[in-house]
Amino acid sequence: MGLFGGIFGKGDGGGKKSKPEIPWVALTSIEQLDEIIAKSSAKPQFIFKHSTTCGISRMVLNMFASGYSLESNQADFYFLDLHAHREVSNGVAQKFQVMHQSPQLLVVKNGVVVAHSSHGAISEIALEQYI
């Protein structure tokens, strides 16, 4: 299936009824940050910063995905591949005034980061409280 097939939900599903998959939007440009800010007044925007070469980041991403239970229209989920888009990662840190870590989850509402966490603590963020 490959890395992006698993991340962006392109699998065969094996015919099993499963939990909702995260409707990832690839975060690939600094211009998208202004879009995230604008959209955050209508619904929360989540940014997941992931290092594709880090086993801990992969483990945290899997834990985050396994605990996901929101409907696709409740929030937008942006996936940032740190190695492919280093300048975007730097832009996130600068625009939202949150020191870079990896993996990292940021919650943006009304144009500002209202919560953020990194590493294993990401799974402790109750996404529902921001809806």
Backbone as a ProteinNet text record, in pm:
[ID]
protein_1_A
[PRIMARY]
MGLFGGIFGKGDGGGKKSKPEIPWVALTSIEQLDEIIAKSSAKPQFIFKHSTTCGISRMVLNMFASGYSLESNQADFYFLDLHAHREVSNGVAQKFQVMHQSPQLLVVKNGVVVAHSSHGAISEIALEQYI
[TERTIARY]
82	0	85.7	200.9	289.2	253.8	344.2	329.6	206.9	190.9	80.7	-52.7	-53.5	-178.7	-235.8	-151.1	-196.4	-234.8	-160.3	-186.4	-312.8	-330	-441.9	-561.8	-562.8	-679.9	-710.1	-611.4	-634.3	-595	-678.1	-652.2	-774.2	-763.8	-877	-977.5	-939.5	-1029.5	-1055.2	-1023.3	-1039.7	-1183.3	-1279.7	-1419.2	-1466.7	-1383.1	-1420.6	-1483.6	-1581.5	-1637.9	-1541.6	-1491	-1391.9	-1429.7	-1347.2	-1365.6	-1347.7	-1398.1	-1376.8	-1227.9	-1191.6	-1053.7	-1037.4	-920.7	-892.9	-890	-970.1	-971.7	-856.6	-736.2	-616.6	-618.5	-570	-540.4	-389.6	-320.8	-175.5	-143.6	-60.1	-14.5	120.5	120.1	239.8	287.8	211.8	254.6	226.1	309.1	293.1	162	116.8	-8.9	-128	-119.5	-228.5	-247.8	-145.9	-158.3	-262	-268.5	-371.2	-510	-519.1	-646.1	-689	-594.7	-624.1	-677	-612.3	-656.7	-798.2	-825.2	-958.9	-1064.6	-1036.5	-1133.4	-1153.9	-1059.6	-1068.2	-1177.5	-1235.4	-1347.1	-1477.2	-1484.5	-1604.5	-1595.4	-1475.9	-1456.6	-1309	-1277.9	-1137.3	-1053.2	-928.7	-830.8	-719.2	-685.5	-580.8	-463.2	-343.9	-222.1	-140	-113.5	-29.4	103.8	209.4	343.9	411.1	455.4	506.4	643	733	862.9	855.7	870.2	858.1	976.2	1081.2	1197.6	1208.2	1108.3	1114	1012.7	1062.2	974.7	876	917.7	827.3	715.1	748.9	647.7	545.8	592.4	503.8	412.3	468.6	389.4	281	316.6	220.6	112.2	150.5	51.7	-46.6	2.5	-85.3	-178.5	-126.7	-210.5	-317.5	-278.2	-372.5	-482.6	-445.2	-543.2	-635.1	-583.6	-667.3	-768.5	-740.7	-833.2	-927.6	-914.7	-994.8	-1140.4	-1233.5	-1375	-1464.8	-1409.3	-1490.7	-1550.6	-1657.2	-1715.7	-1633	-1631.2	-1544.5	-1578.7	-1701	-1738.7	-1716.7	-1666	-1650.4	-1522.2	-1421.3	-1292.4	-1213.5	-1108.4	-1016.3	-884.9	-825.2	-702.1	-593.1	-491.6	-379	-262.7	-201.7	-86.8	35.9	136.7	259.5	375.9	427.5	548	666.6	729.2	835.1	955.1	988.5	1106.5	1080.3	961.8	929.1	897.8	855.1	809.6	864.3	993.8	1060.8	1024	1013.2	980.5	839.4	748.8	612.3	614.9	694.1	708.9	761.9	860.9	914.3	807.8	727.1	618.3	512.8	482	385.3	437.6	562.7	622.5	619.2	652	656.5	516.9	425	291.1	211.9	225.4	145.3	221.6	349.2	432	436.5	454.1	466.4	599.5	685.8	815.3	798.4	876.1	869.2	908.4	827.1	860.3	805.7	847.7	800.4	795	681.2	555.6	489.9	397.8	331.9	191.2	96.2	-40.6	-75.4	-126.9	-173.2	-322.4	-395	-537.5	-556.1	-613.4	-631	-779.9	-818.3	-956.4	-951.2	-1037.9	-1046.1	-909.8	-830.3	-704.4	-585.4	-604.8	-493.4	-485.3	-367.6	-349.9	-405.8	-507.3	-569.5	-515.3	-446.8	-383.6	-277.6	-176	-76	-7	42.9	112.3	209.1	299	394.8	417.3	477	511.3	388.8	405.1	296.7	180.2	204.2	97.7	-8.2	21.3	-76.4	-202.2	-186.9	-303.3	-389.6	-339.3	-415.6	-505.7	-489	-574.2	-710.1	-814.7	-952.3	-1003.3	-997.2	-1036.3	-1177.8	-1266.3	-1407.7	-1427.9	-1340.7	-1359.4	-1338.5	-1282.4	-1257.6	-1361	-1456	-1559.9	-1669.2
-119.2	0	124.6	125.1	239.9	341.6	432.5	531.7	618.8	679.8	773.1	702.8	579.8	504.4	486.4	455.6	438.2	569.5	674.1	803.1	866.5	862.4	931.4	840.3	721.4	636.4	563	529.3	458.7	312.8	240.3	98.4	21.8	-109.7	-188.5	-210.5	-184	-196	-338.6	-436.3	-575.3	-616.2	-533.9	-566.2	-550.9	-500.9	-485.1	-348.8	-345.6	-218	-162.3	-42.9	11.5	151.4	205.7	342.1	438.8	560.9	659.6	683.9	704.4	737.8	889	931.8	1075	1128.8	1232.1	1289.9	1389.2	1337.4	1421.3	1512.7	1634	1727.8	1749.7	1728.4	1747.6	1896.2	1928.6	2065.6	2078.5	2145.7	2149.5	2290.1	2392.6	2528	2624	2725.2	2827.8	2902.9	2916.4	2986.1	2917.3	2787.5	2715.4	2759	2816.7	2860	2970.2	3061.2	3165.6	3105	3002.3	2930.3	2863.4	2803.8	2738.4	2841.1	2956.4	3061.7	3106.4	3129.3	3173.5	3067.9	2943.9	2836.2	2806.5	2847.1	2815.1	2890.8	2992.5	3063.2	2984.5	2894.3	2813.2	2676.8	2616.6	2487.4	2470	2386.3	2370.1	2312.3	2354.2	2307.7	2240.4	2118.5	2043.3	2026.5	2049.1	2029	1921	1812.1	1704.7	1710.7	1740	1746.5	1612	1549.4	1412.7	1400.6	1331.4	1299	1158.7	1148.1	1018.8	925.9	976.7	893.1	856.1	893.4	871	764.5	659.4	552.4	599.8	689.2	742	821.2	901.3	979	885.7	777.6	679.3	615.2	579.4	517.7	613.6	739.3	838.4	861.8	867.8	883.6	766.8	646.3	528.9	533.5	574	585.9	693.3	804.6	913.6	864.9	796.7	747.5	642.8	558	453.2	510.2	626.9	690.5	789.7	809.2	908.3	864.7	956.1	919.5	1031.9	1138.7	1251.1	1225.1	1296.4	1294.5	1387.2	1359.4	1433.9	1582.9	1622.9	1764.2	1844.1	1780.1	1849.3	1931.4	1897.8	1965.6	1932.8	2009.7	1980.3	1933.5	1831.6	1772	1784.1	1861.1	1882.2	1795.6	1729.8	1643	1709	1733.2	1798.5	1701.4	1662.7	1579.4	1673.9	1666.2	1761.1	1757.3	1639.9	1629.8	1684	1662.3	1709.7	1858.8	1913.8	2053.9	2127.2	2127.9	2192	2340	2409.8	2553.3	2576.1	2483.1	2494.8	2472.7	2376.1	2352.5	2477.2	2539.9	2663.9	2773.5	2778.7	2876.1	2854.4	2729.1	2697	2749.1	2721	2765	2917.2	2985.5	3130.9	3191	3146.8	3206.1	3182.2	3062.8	3028.6	3041.3	3082.1	3104.5	2981.2	2864.2	2738.7	2675.6	2652	2593.6	2458	2435.5	2311.7	2190.9	2087	1955.4	1853.2	1729.6	1625.2	1493.4	1426.4	1470.1	1576.9	1647.6	1756.8	1775.2	1806.7	1836.1	1975.8	2057.5	2191.8	2199.1	2266.4	2290.3	2440.1	2477.8	2618	2650.4	2750.2	2799.4	2951.8	3012.4	3158.9	3223.7	3159	3216.6	3195.2	3130.5	3110.1	2963.7	2923.6	2788.8	2789	2704.6	2695.6	2576.3	2485.3	2372.1	2314.7	2257.7	2186.1	2087.8	1982.7	1881.2	1809.6	1734.3	1659.9	1521.8	1438.4	1301.7	1227.6	1145.2	1062.6	1140.6	1263.5	1345.4	1383.7	1366.5	1396	1312.6	1188	1100.4	1141.9	1228.7	1276.2	1395.3	1454.1	1566.5	1511.2	1556.9	1516.3	1606.3	1557.4	1638.4	1692.5	1614.9	1653	1783.9	1815.8	1937.9	2064.1	2050.5	2167.4	2182.2	2091.8	2095.6	2192.9
0	0	0	60.9	59.8	166.6	191.4	296.3	277.7	161.6	144.8	128.4	80.9	75.4	214.7	310.8	447.9	512.8	486.1	547.5	491.8	362.2	301.7	279.8	339.9	342.4	214	135.5	9.7	26.2	94	111.7	68.6	66.7	22.3	134.6	258.7	370.5	412.9	330.5	365.2	391	349.4	367.9	511.6	600.2	740.2	762.9	851.8	895.8	999.4	977.9	1068.7	1112.1	1198.4	1245.9	1129.3	1144.8	1038.7	1015.9	891.4	859	860.4	895.7	900	757.5	729.9	594.4	576	564.2	555.5	433.6	455.1	347.5	354.2	243.3	242.7	258.6	355.3	378.2	309.7	194.5	110.5	77.3	117.4	84.2	198.8	208.4	311.5	291.3	167.4	138.9	205.4	225.6	291.3	436.3	497.4	635.9	650.5	553.8	556.7	537.5	455.7	435.6	566.8	636.1	763.5	863.4	870.5	961.9	927.1	800	757.8	789.6	760.3	782.9	930.7	1014.8	1157.2	1230	1167	1231.6	1216.9	1120.1	1098.8	1166.1	1165.7	1231.4	1261.4	1358.9	1397.5	1284.7	1284.6	1188.1	1268.1	1231.2	1298.7	1203	1254.1	1175.8	1245.5	1172.8	1225.5	1151.9	1227.8	1171.3	1194.8	1086.6	1092.4	1025.3	1094.5	1036.5	979.1	848.9	781.4	808.7	872.1	901.1	1048.4	1127.2	1271.4	1313.4	1376.5	1423.3	1528.7	1616.2	1718.5	1653.3	1553.4	1482.8	1416.6	1356.6	1293.2	1397.6	1512.3	1618.7	1668.8	1689.9	1737.3	1632	1506.6	1398.9	1399.7	1415	1420.1	1540.9	1657.2	1777.1	1756.2	1696.4	1669.9	1576.3	1470.5	1373.2	1435.2	1520.6	1579.8	1678.1	1735.4	1829	1764	1635.1	1563	1552.1	1583	1576.6	1527.1	1473.9	1428.6	1290.5	1261.7	1128.4	1039.1	909.9	818.2	808.1	841.5	829.1	957.2	1062.6	1190.3	1200.8	1123.4	1130.7	1005.2	982.1	872.2	933.7	873.1	922.9	817.8	849.5	758.6	802.4	705.1	728.5	667.4	750.4	704.3	713.6	598.3	589.1	606.8	722	756.7	664	614	528.2	388.2	337.8	203.6	200.9	316	318.5	440.9	452	565.8	577.1	463.8	468.7	522.4	497.4	550.5	701.4	745.9	889.8	959.7	900.3	957.2	956.7	851.6	843.3	950	978.8	1085	1218.3	1248.8	1374.9	1386.4	1277.6	1279.6	1288.1	1203.9	1197.1	1325.1	1382.5	1499.4	1631.2	1623.9	1742.6	1833.5	1771.5	1844.3	1803.6	1901.4	1871.8	1804.1	1699.9	1623	1707.5	1695.6	1748.8	1650.9	1667.5	1577.8	1652.2	1640.6	1579.7	1666	1603.8	1673.9	1617.5	1705.3	1665.5	1713.5	1621.2	1655.3	1628.3	1717.6	1702	1680.7	1564.6	1531.1	1529.6	1609.8	1613.5	1614.5	1537.2	1530.3	1506.7	1422.1	1378.2	1468.3	1583.2	1675.4	1719	1762.9	1816.7	1958.4	1980.8	2112.9	2192.2	2123.2	2190	2097	2156.1	2078.3	2170.6	2110.7	2187.4	2094.8	2155.7	2075.2	2134.6	2053.7	2090.1	2143.5	2244.6	2296	2354.4	2395.7	2453.6	2350	2223.1	2117.6	2138.3	2177.4	2193.7	2312.1	2398	2514.3	2480.5	2362.6	2324.4	2282.7	2351.2	2318.5	2207.3	2085.4	1969.6	1982.9	2040.9	2051.6	2127.4	2219.8	2297.1	2214.2	2095.6	2010.2	1900.2	1894.8	1789.7	1828.4
[MASK]
+++++++++++++++++++++++++++++++++++++++++++++++++++++++++++++++++++++++++++++++++++++++++++++++++++++++++++++++++++++++++++++++++++

